[in-house]
Amino acid sequence: MERIGDFISGIRYRKETEVVTFQGKEITLENLSPVFTPEQEAANRRELEQQLYDVFQKYADKRRKEEAGA
């Protein structure tokens, strides 16, 4: 079951609900996923890419220094 339109602090979420059995008991699992506009999605992607690049640069620089000293 999937429902779109739940709001939490002004952000729209897609809600997925699933009932599973665990140790003989039925448990309802709910997953909320934010629904972004294409512009928000692009901005989030750029931010993530920049963060990954920063981490890569940090370790690439560290490795270059280690190789130069070896």
N, C-alpha and C positions, 0 to 999 in steps of 0.2 A: 504494500500500500504506500502511495506517495502523495504528499499534499504540499502544495506550494502556497505561501502567503503568510506564514507565521512571522510575526515581527518581534524582534528583541532589540531594544535600544535603536530603533530606526533602521535596522538592517533586515532585509528580507531573507528568509531561510526556506530551504526545501526540507521537508520532514519526511523521513522514511521510517516506517514502523514495521517491526518483525517480531513475531512471537516464537520463542524457542523453548525447548524443554531442557532443563539442566537439573540433574540429580532428582528426577521425578517431579519437578515443579515447572510450571509454565512461567516464563519471564518475558516481559515485553521490553524489547530493545528499541530505542529511538535514536536516530542519527539526524542531526541538523547540519545542513551544508549551506553556506552563504550563497545567495544568488547575486552575482555581480553583473553590471552593465559591461558591454565590450570595452569601454574606456577604462573602467575600474580593473577589469581583467588584464588589460595591457599594462596598466600602471603597476599592478601587483607582480606581473611577470618581469617587468624591467627592474623593479626593486629586488626581486629574488635573484635575477641574473647578476646584478651588481654585487649583492652580498656574496654569492658564490665566487665571483671573480676576485673579490677582496680576499677571501679565504685562500683561493688558489695562489694569488700573488704572494701572500704572506709565506706560504710553505715553499713556493718556487724560489723566492728570494733566500729563504733559509737554506734550501738545498744547494743553491749556487754558492753561497758563502762557505758551506761545508766542503763542497767539491774544490773550491779555490784554495782552501786551507789544507786539504789532504795531499 
